[in-house]
Amino acid sequence: MTADPADDTRTRILRAALDLFAEHGYQRTSLRQIGERLRLTKTAILYHFPAKEHLLAALVEPLVADLEALLDSAQSQPTERARWTVLEGWLDVMLAHRRPLGMLFHDIALIGRGDTYHRLMEVAMRANDLIAGPNAGRRERVLAVQAVGACSDPVVFFTDVSDEVLRADMLDGARRLLAPLPADAAARPHEDAGAEPHEEATAGPRTATTVPPSRREPRTHTTARDGAPGGVIPTTPPSVASGAGTASRRRRPGRPPALGREQVEAARRMHEAGTHSVDSIAAALGVSRATVYRHLTAP
């Protein structure tokens, strides 16, 4: 993290905050502790950052800015080239910001719904759209979200693996995920008698793994804007999730529409403890990931 000499105090505050957040967590670090490490008063900290939340947003800013620049560079490229420009570039940005990303993994939802939050939402949606391609169907959009997760989440889970090795493994996983079906499998009729008619005509990259009909969960109409690409960067708040597929989207049978107060408290405890991913919290409470994200980011 470089800074202009005139802004040295602000940079020192950010470095100290990053160190303390990594040691103790965002919630357990006070402005007083940051000031004591730098021999500054709390008033001096507040002069540069009016609230602790502003520190978190400032630490995320370089990551968001790099992702925005990446998407701008890929926007005008042909579909296939844009897809891999985004995926490879996304992975490189995640690795470049590996330390703050790992520290912020459990606290990024605390940014709130200010400018940084909405920029993160926009970044995620733009990435999903570029990876899925124009006129993408439901399958392509689901795979786009999964691909972004494949190029994000391992960065914070495999901290003992070198950048070079991890990058190769993650890109290999993304390529396998987006590889087209073999010709014989693509020509085979769908086994799921309950599949919607429009699914038969939707072509696109998908995995070759076939799940027996008896073990499949009920199908839902999901778009890339309904959930989060893995656990690192959330995709969109429910109020924005009105893109393609909204009219046909329905909640999985048996899932409650929202969480009760006790469930919300339990979800937040699990999230803050760092012992559960959003996926595992959603599975434990019987709701979607989008529902968990909505309650984690609610004030």
Buried (B, 14 or more C-beta within 10 A) or exposed (E): EEEEEEEEBBBBBBBBBBBBBBEEBBEEBBBEBBBBBBEBEBEBBBEBBEEBBBBBBBBBBBBBEBBBEBBEEBEEBEEEEBBBBBBBBBBBBBBBBBEBBBBBBBBBBBBBEEEBBBBBBBBBBBBBBBBBBEEBBBBBBBBBBBBBBBBBBBBBBEEEBEBEEBBEBBBEBBBEBBEEBEEEEEEEEEEBEEBEEEBEEEEBBBEEEEEEEEEEEEBBBBBBBBBBBBBBBBBBBEEEBEBBBEEEBEEEEEEEEEBEEEBBEBBBEBBBEEEBBBBEBBEBBEBBBBBBBBBBBEE
